[in-house]
């Protein structure tokens, strides 16, 4: 119970409560500059904001952090882009880590077989995949999470492989970590 409570945080803007994976951590650098600190590695005062692109966009228009944090804060114009870049990269890195761990299945037929055998944590499909292939996978994937966040060329570069249109991440601790990173990026884009 105590460990669960240690993982709970509150969004300073909305008051929403969630786990560290559900919220985005930021730090105040000297001079009050607000920067993403998702790895909790930076010195300075840390705080959490709900995982939402729209919320960060609003923060750029009107900065309520001065009042909320009782200190002068500086929001740079590239904050939104920096947050999106970090989340995007973390998702790609997680897929690549799954590949290195042997938990990534590539190719339509192999993915289909893994789904049928119930070995899949989540699916990654290139955003520019063919409509017919997407439909066929969605018919058999049922309730599996499907992420279409990256173009095929981006996946090929990240994984240093060809044929990266259809991928399945196997059930495993690495698979859960990859699923969390991909869901976090998807949530940021959707919220």
FENRA-V202826 format. One record per residue. N is the residue number from 1. NEAR is the number of other ideal C-beta (glycine too) atoms within 8 Angstrom. Layout:
n=N near=NEAR
n=N near=NEAR
This chain:
n=1 near=4
n=2 near=5
n=3 near=6
n=4 near=7
n=5 near=7
n=6 near=6
n=7 near=8
n=8 near=9
n=9 near=11
n=10 near=8
n=11 near=13
n=12 near=9
n=13 near=10
n=14 near=6
n=15 near=6
n=16 near=8
n=17 near=7
n=18 near=10
n=19 near=8
n=20 near=8
n=21 near=7
n=22 near=8
n=23 near=14
n=24 near=11
n=25 near=13
n=26 near=12
n=27 near=13
n=28 near=13
n=29 near=10
n=30 near=5
n=31 near=5
n=32 near=10
n=33 near=10
n=34 near=13
n=35 near=10
n=36 near=10
n=37 near=12
n=38 near=9
n=39 near=4
n=40 near=7
n=41 near=4
n=42 near=9
n=43 near=3
n=44 near=9
n=45 near=7
n=46 near=11
n=47 near=10
n=48 near=13
n=49 near=14
n=50 near=14
n=51 near=10
n=52 near=10
n=53 near=11
n=54 near=7
n=55 near=12
n=56 near=12
n=57 near=9
n=58 near=8
n=59 near=14
n=60 near=10
n=61 near=5
n=62 near=5
n=63 near=8
n=64 near=8
n=65 near=11
n=66 near=9
n=67 near=6
n=68 near=8
n=69 near=11
n=70 near=4
n=71 near=8
n=72 near=5
n=73 near=12
n=74 near=8
n=75 near=9
n=76 near=7
n=77 near=4
n=78 near=6
n=79 near=14
n=80 near=10
n=81 near=7
n=82 near=10
n=83 near=13
n=84 near=11
n=85 near=8
n=86 near=10
n=87 near=12
n=88 near=11
n=89 near=8
n=90 near=12
n=91 near=15
n=92 near=12
n=93 near=10
n=94 near=13
n=95 near=17
n=96 near=10
n=97 near=11
n=98 near=14
n=99 near=11
n=100 near=6
n=101 near=9
n=102 near=5
n=103 near=11
n=104 near=13
n=105 near=11
n=106 near=10
n=107 near=8
n=108 near=10
n=109 near=6
n=110 near=10
n=111 near=16
n=112 near=11
n=113 near=8
n=114 near=12
n=115 near=15
n=116 near=7
n=117 near=6
n=118 near=5
n=119 near=8
n=120 near=15
n=121 near=12
n=122 near=14
n=123 near=16
n=124 near=15
n=125 near=14
n=126 near=13
n=127 near=9
n=128 near=5
n=129 near=11
n=130 near=5
n=131 near=5
n=132 near=6
n=133 near=12
n=134 near=11
n=135 near=8
n=136 near=10
n=137 near=16
n=138 near=8
n=139 near=6
n=140 near=9
n=141 near=11
n=142 near=4
n=143 near=3
n=144 near=9
n=145 near=9
n=146 near=11
n=147 near=12
n=148 near=10
n=149 near=11
n=150 near=13
n=151 near=8
n=152 near=12
n=153 near=6
n=154 near=9
n=155 near=16
n=156 near=11
n=157 near=7
n=158 near=11
n=159 near=11
n=160 near=5
n=161 near=8
n=162 near=4
n=163 near=6
n=164 near=11
n=165 near=11
n=166 near=13
n=167 near=14
n=168 near=16
n=169 near=17
n=170 near=13
n=171 near=7
n=172 near=9
n=173 near=5
n=174 near=11
n=175 near=14
n=176 near=10
n=177 near=10
n=178 near=16
n=179 near=12
n=180 near=10
n=181 near=12
n=182 near=16
n=183 near=10
n=184 near=13
n=185 near=13
n=186 near=10
n=187 near=11
n=188 near=14
n=189 near=9
n=190 near=5
n=191 near=10
